[in-house]
Amino acid sequence: MVDDRRLPGRAADGPEAEPPRSELATPVLDEAFERMARSDFELPNGFVNHGPMACEALAALGYDDLVDPWARRSAAMVGEGPAPVERGPDDFEWRDALGSYDRLPEWLGFFGASVADDGWAVVVARWVPRLMPGLSTALFHGAIRTAHAVRAVDAADTPSRRAELARALGYWAARFRAGAEPSDSAPGPELVRAVTAEAATGAHHYLAAPNIFNLHGVTGAMAVELLSPHLAPDDGAAALAQVRADHASMYAGTGSADARGGTGWDPEVVARAAASGDPHQVKLVEASRRGLAVSGDPVFAAAAEAVTGGD
């Protein structure tokens, strides 16, 4: 059992769909993004750099006092990344560069200029639909990092947050690989609830087989939940169809998922995740808290318990 009174920050008393904007607007997060801005996007072992995503999720969970040490540790683990190469819309053939990781510096320069010229909201509305066929790129991490950056800049439009959004989009575009082909993009139920229902399916699979692959079936879908308010209706419907297609591909041949659910949200899961030093725990608990708040499905509480080692 973890006593959250011994930790800096605070744990949430219960699930909520979104944290107060004042929590996400903390300048500590700006400082963290600036500290990690020169860090590479992947670790020497090829794994994704989770630092920016985890720091934003910690702020969302109310643990802003832990953001700085997490950012320092993340920056120390990852080597220095590429510097942006200036590219404007008139001198960058993005279709030729899509999925070319060796052109990541150009993508970073292109998105930095695009956000500066057009504003972050316009860039998100234009580019997330273009990149959504690659939702599962790098085990969903292009989309997940973008979603955390979007929530951060939506809470406080600052230079460090705009720069983090440009980095996230640049990584997604450079690593782009088309995923499963959607069979239907017709509008369905209310988008946020429909995407959250897909995340609940992912949570059932995670409980049946609690591995990193299935964990990202939850956080990937909940990244789309974060992005959905910034998409046009038709683009939102296409994003939902992509989630469904990628989940169908992920879970093909795995049999029925674990149907058990949780008994209720335990606030201690937030404290345990924050104390763990594990970005996957932080990200899944934060996504599960949103999922439970939107849907009321106790499977999210069970997934949070499972990832943090609760009973």
Residue pairs with C-beta under 8 A, 6 or more apart in sequence:
1 268
2 268
2 271
2 272
2 275
3 271
4 10
4 11
4 267
4 268
4 270
4 271
4 274
7 63
7 66
7 271
7 274
7 275
8 63
8 65
8 66
9 58
9 61
9 62
9 63
9 64
9 65
9 66
9 274
10 62
10 63
11 61
11 62
11 63
11 267
11 268
11 270
11 271
11 274
12 61
12 62
12 267
12 270
12 289
13 267
14 265
14 267
15 265
15 289
15 290
15 292
15 293
15 300
15 301
16 289
16 290
16 293
17 290
17 293
17 294
18 290
19 59
19 60
19 61
19 62
21 155
21 156
23 59
23 60
23 62
23 64
24 56
24 59
24 60
24 151
24 152
24 155
24 156
25 155
25 156
26 59
26 64
26 67
28 59
28 64
28 65
28 67
28 68
29 55
29 56
29 59
29 64
29 67
29 152
29 161
30 156
30 158
30 160
30 161
31 68
31 71
31 160
32 51
32 52
32 55
32 67
32 68
32 70
32 71
33 52
33 55
33 152
33 160
33 161
33 163
33 164
34 160
35 68
35 71
35 72
35 75
36 49
36 51
36 52
36 55
36 71
36 74
36 75
37 160
37 163
37 164
37 167
38 75
38 80
38 81
39 49
39 51
39 74
39 75
39 78
39 79
39 80
39 81
40 49
40 78
40 79
40 80
40 81
40 82
41 48
41 49
41 81
41 104
41 167
41 171
42 48
42 49
42 78
43 49
43 77
43 78
44 79
48 138
48 139
48 141
49 74
49 77
49 78
50 74
50 279
50 280
50 283
51 70
51 71
51 73
51 74
51 75
51 77
51 78
51 279
52 74
52 145
52 148
52 149
52 164
52 167
52 168
53 141
53 144
53 145
53 148
53 279
53 283
54 70
54 74
54 279
54 282
54 283
55 67
55 70
55 71
55 74
56 148
56 149
56 151
56 152
57 148
57 279
57 282
57 283
57 286
58 64
58 66
58 67
58 70
58 274
58 282
59 67
59 152
60 151
60 286
61 270
61 273
61 274
61 282
61 285
61 286
61 289
62 270
63 270
63 274
66 274
73 277
82 104
82 105
82 108
83 105
83 108
84 105
84 108
84 109
84 112
84 166
84 170
85 105
85 106
85 108
85 109
86 109
86 113
87 106
87 107
87 109
87 110
87 113
88 110
88 113
89 110
89 113
89 114
89 117
92 106
92 110
94 110
94 173
97 103
97 106
97 107
97 173
97 174
98 173
98 176
99 134
99 173
99 174
99 175
99 176
99 177
100 174
101 174
101 175
103 174
104 170
104 171
104 174
107 169
107 170
107 171
107 173
107 174
108 166
108 167
108 170
110 170
111 123
111 127
111 165
111 166
111 167
111 169
111 170
111 173
112 163
112 166
114 123
114 127
114 166
115 123
115 162
115 165
115 166
116 162
118 126
120 150
120 153
120 157
120 162
120 165
121 230
123 165
123 169
124 146
124 150
124 165
124 227
124 230
125 230
125 231
125 232
125 235
127 169
127 173
128 146
128 227
128 230
128 231
128 235
128 239
129 231
129 232
129 235
129 238
129 239
131 137
131 142
131 143
131 146
131 169
131 172
131 173
131 176
132 143
132 235
132 238
132 239
132 242
133 178
133 179
133 242
134 142
134 172
134 175
134 176
134 177
134 178
134 179
135 143
135 179
135 220
135 224
135 239
135 242
135 243
135 246
136 177
136 179
136 180
136 220
136 246
136 249
136 250
137 143
137 172
137 175
137 176
137 177
137 179
138 171
138 175
139 212
139 213
139 216
139 220
140 216
140 219
140 220
140 223
141 171
141 216
142 168
142 171
142 172
142 173
142 175
142 176
143 172
143 220
143 223
143 224
143 227
144 216
144 219
144 220
144 223
144 283
145 167
145 168
145 171
145 172
146 165
146 168
146 169
146 172
146 223
146 227
147 222
147 223
147 224
147 226
147 227
148 168
148 223
148 226
149 161
149 164
149 165
149 167
149 168
150 165
150 226
150 227
150 230
151 226
152 161
152 164
152 165
153 161
153 162
153 164
153 165
154 230
179 242
179 245
179 246
179 249
180 242
180 245
180 246
180 248
180 249
181 245
182 238
182 241
182 242
182 244
182 245
183 241
183 245
184 241
185 234
185 237
185 238
185 240
185 241
186 237
186 241
187 233
187 234
187 237
188 194
188 237
188 240
189 197
191 228
191 233
191 236
191 237
191 239
191 240
192 225
192 228
192 229
192 294
193 294
193 295
194 240
195 221
195 222
195 224
195 225
195 228
195 239
195 240
195 243
196 221
196 222
196 225
196 290
196 291
196 294
196 295
196 297
197 295
197 297
198 221
198 240
198 243
198 244
198 247
199 217
199 218
199 221
199 222
199 225
199 287
199 291
199 300
200 291
200 295
200 297
200 299
200 300
201 217
201 247
201 251
201 257
202 214
202 217
202 218
202 220
202 221
202 247
203 217
203 218
203 288
203 291
203 297
203 299
203 300
203 302
203 303
204 257
204 258
204 259
204 299
205 214
205 217
205 250
205 251
205 254
205 257
205 258
206 214
206 215
206 217
206 218
206 303
206 306
206 307
207 257
207 258
207 260
207 299
207 302
207 303
207 306
208 214
208 254
208 256
208 257
208 258
209 254
210 306
210 307
212 280
213 250
214 250
215 280
215 284
215 307
217 247
217 250
217 251
218 284
218 287
218 288
218 291
218 303
219 283
219 284
219 287
220 243
220 246
221 243
221 247
222 287
222 290
222 291
223 287
224 239
224 240
224 242
224 243
225 290
225 291
225 294
226 290
227 239
228 236
228 239
231 239
251 257
260 299
260 302
261 297
261 298
261 299
261 301
261 302
262 298
262 299
262 300
262 301
262 302
262 303
262 304
262 305
263 298
263 301
264 298
264 301
265 289
265 292
265 301
265 304
266 301
266 304
266 305
266 310
268 310
269 285
269 301
269 304
269 305
269 308
269 310
270 285
270 289
272 281
272 308
272 309
272 310
273 281
273 282
273 284
273 285
273 286
273 304
273 307
273 308
274 282
276 282
276 308
280 307
281 307
281 308
284 303
284 304
284 307
285 304
285 307
285 308
288 300
288 301
288 303
288 304
289 300
289 304
291 297
291 300
292 298
292 300
292 301
304 310
305 311
